[in-house]
Amino acid sequence: AASRLMELVNKNKRGSVYLDDVIDTFSVERLNKDFFNEYKAQYNKFLHTLNDTKQNRDYVKKLLGRLVFLQFLQKKGWMGVPASREDWEGGNKSYLNDLVDKYEGNDRLLSDVLETRFFETLNEKRENNIANKILGKDIKIPYLNGGLFDKDKIDDLNIDFPYSYFKDLVDFFSMYNFT
């Protein structure tokens, strides 16, 4: 909201801000367009690390889709819920951001950290949804069986991206409210 308001101030040097300016600046259509333009730039950055093949395009789409879904789950408070809770309340609403920050500089973040969450946590049924201790002490992470976290053949390949790509991505996601 603050960056949108600053945009209004900078755009309107004449000193007057009109209702139409405010509506345009905060319109859902404009926010959606801005989001998808930046999302596409993020996608292209990841893709250009690999060869531009259909398999790699599909892989990057699925990887970013997984991370968008984790962003949604964390905003719901369903990531890192205290194990003592019977409900799905009290989780870490910045789980993904904190995770990326915890592994600062790790250019094997995908292989070392994220794929463990994808394939051994979100895609594995666990008693009471208790997560492996390496993911956090006494926490629950939901089991999801919708296919998004199924391991594909390409997931077996040794693919990694620079740490900065994931940091930029989660910083970008944090600018939006996932509901």
C-alpha positions as CSV (number, residue, x, y, z in Angstrom):
1,A,0.0,0.0,0.0
2,A,2.8,2.4,0.9
3,S,4.5,1.9,-2.5
4,R,1.2,2.5,-4.3
5,L,0.7,5.7,-2.3
6,M,4.2,6.9,-3.2
7,E,3.4,6.2,-6.8
8,L,0.4,8.5,-6.5
9,V,2.5,11.2,-5.0
10,N,5.3,10.9,-7.6
11,K,2.8,10.7,-10.5
12,N,0.9,13.7,-9.4
13,K,3.5,16.4,-9.0
14,R,0.8,18.9,-9.6
15,G,-0.2,18.4,-6.0
16,S,-3.7,17.1,-6.6
17,V,-4.7,13.5,-6.3
18,Y,-8.1,12.6,-7.7
19,L,-10.4,9.8,-6.8
20,D,-9.9,8.2,-10.2
21,D,-6.1,8.2,-9.6
22,V,-6.6,6.3,-6.3
23,I,-9.0,3.8,-7.9
24,D,-6.6,3.2,-10.8
25,T,-3.6,2.8,-8.4
26,F,-5.4,0.2,-6.2
27,S,-7.5,-1.5,-8.8
28,V,-7.6,-5.3,-8.7
29,E,-7.1,-5.5,-12.4
30,R,-4.0,-3.3,-12.2
31,L,-2.6,-5.3,-9.3
32,N,-3.3,-8.5,-11.2
33,K,-1.5,-7.2,-14.2
34,D,1.5,-6.0,-12.2
35,F,1.6,-9.3,-10.4
36,F,1.6,-11.4,-13.5
37,N,4.1,-9.2,-15.3
38,E,6.6,-9.6,-12.4
39,Y,5.7,-13.3,-12.1
40,K,6.5,-13.8,-15.7
41,A,9.9,-12.0,-15.2
42,Q,10.6,-14.4,-12.3
43,Y,9.6,-17.4,-14.4
44,N,11.9,-16.2,-17.2
45,K,14.8,-15.8,-14.8
46,F,14.5,-19.3,-13.6
47,L,14.0,-20.7,-17.1
48,H,17.0,-19.0,-18.5
49,T,19.2,-20.9,-16.1
50,L,18.1,-24.0,-17.9
51,N,17.8,-24.8,-21.6
52,D,14.6,-23.5,-23.1
53,T,12.8,-26.8,-23.7
54,K,9.2,-27.8,-23.1
55,Q,10.3,-30.1,-20.3
56,N,12.1,-27.3,-18.6
57,R,9.3,-24.8,-19.1
58,D,6.9,-27.2,-17.6
59,Y,9.3,-27.8,-14.7
60,V,9.7,-24.1,-13.9
61,K,6.0,-23.6,-14.1
62,K,5.4,-26.4,-11.7
63,L,8.2,-25.3,-9.3
64,L,6.8,-21.7,-9.2
65,G,3.2,-23.1,-8.8
66,R,4.4,-25.2,-5.8
67,L,6.0,-22.1,-4.2
68,V,2.9,-20.0,-4.9
69,F,0.8,-22.7,-3.2
70,L,3.1,-22.7,-0.2
71,Q,2.7,-18.9,0.0
72,F,-1.0,-19.4,0.1
73,L,-0.7,-22.1,2.8
74,Q,1.6,-19.9,4.9
75,K,-0.8,-16.9,4.7
76,K,-3.5,-19.2,6.0
77,G,-1.2,-20.1,8.9
78,W,-1.0,-23.8,8.0
79,M,2.8,-24.1,7.8
80,G,4.6,-24.7,11.1
81,V,1.6,-25.1,13.2
82,P,2.6,-26.1,16.8
83,A,2.2,-29.9,17.1
84,S,0.2,-29.4,20.3
85,R,-2.6,-27.7,18.4
86,E,-5.6,-29.9,17.4
87,D,-6.7,-27.3,14.9
88,W,-4.7,-25.7,12.1
89,E,-4.2,-22.4,13.9
90,G,-1.1,-20.6,15.1
91,G,1.2,-21.5,12.2
92,N,4.0,-19.3,10.9
93,K,2.5,-16.8,8.4
94,S,6.0,-16.1,7.0
95,Y,7.2,-19.7,6.9
96,L,8.6,-19.6,3.4
97,N,10.3,-16.3,3.8
98,D,11.8,-17.5,7.1
99,L,12.9,-20.7,5.5
100,V,14.7,-18.9,2.6
101,D,16.3,-16.5,5.1
102,K,17.5,-19.4,7.3
103,Y,19.5,-20.9,4.3
104,E,20.9,-17.6,3.1
105,G,23.5,-18.1,0.4
106,N,22.7,-21.7,-0.2
107,D,22.7,-22.2,-3.9
108,R,21.3,-25.7,-3.4
109,L,18.2,-24.5,-1.6
110,L,16.0,-26.4,-4.0
111,S,17.8,-29.7,-3.6
112,D,18.8,-29.4,0.1
113,V,15.6,-27.8,1.5
114,L,12.6,-27.2,-0.7
115,E,12.4,-30.7,-2.3
116,T,12.4,-32.2,1.2
117,R,9.2,-30.2,1.9
118,F,7.7,-31.0,-1.4
119,F,8.3,-34.8,-1.6
120,E,8.9,-36.0,1.9
121,T,6.5,-33.7,3.8
122,L,3.7,-32.2,1.8
123,N,3.3,-35.4,-0.3
124,E,3.7,-37.9,2.5
125,K,1.1,-39.0,5.0
126,R,2.4,-38.6,8.5
127,E,0.9,-39.3,11.9
128,N,-0.9,-36.2,13.1
129,N,0.9,-34.3,10.2
130,I,4.0,-33.9,12.4
131,A,6.9,-32.7,10.4
132,N,10.5,-34.1,10.4
133,K,12.5,-32.4,13.2
134,I,14.8,-30.8,10.6
135,L,11.9,-28.8,9.3
136,G,11.2,-27.3,12.8
137,K,10.8,-28.4,16.3
138,D,7.4,-29.9,17.2
139,I,5.5,-28.5,14.2
140,K,2.8,-29.7,11.9
141,I,2.8,-29.2,8.1
142,P,-0.2,-30.5,6.2
143,Y,-0.2,-33.5,4.0
144,L,-1.6,-32.7,0.6
145,N,-2.4,-35.4,-1.9
146,G,-3.6,-33.3,-4.9
147,G,-0.7,-34.1,-7.2
148,L,1.1,-30.8,-7.1
149,F,3.8,-32.3,-4.9
150,D,4.1,-35.6,-6.7
151,K,7.6,-36.3,-7.8
152,D,8.1,-36.2,-11.6
153,K,11.0,-37.7,-13.6
154,I,12.6,-34.2,-14.0
155,D,12.6,-33.8,-10.2
156,D,15.1,-36.6,-10.1
157,L,17.6,-34.5,-12.2
158,N,20.2,-32.4,-10.4
159,I,18.7,-29.0,-10.9
160,D,19.4,-26.0,-8.7
161,F,19.1,-22.3,-9.0
162,P,21.0,-19.5,-7.3
163,Y,19.9,-18.6,-3.8
164,S,19.1,-15.0,-4.9
165,Y,16.4,-16.3,-7.3
166,F,14.4,-17.8,-4.4
167,K,15.1,-14.7,-2.2
168,D,13.8,-12.4,-4.9
169,L,10.8,-14.6,-5.5
170,V,9.7,-14.7,-1.8
171,D,10.3,-11.0,-1.5
172,F,8.1,-10.5,-4.6
173,F,5.4,-12.8,-3.1
174,S,5.5,-10.9,0.2
175,M,4.3,-7.7,-1.6
176,Y,0.9,-9.4,-2.3
177,N,-1.8,-10.7,-0.1
178,F,-2.5,-14.3,-1.0
179,T,-6.2,-15.1,-0.1
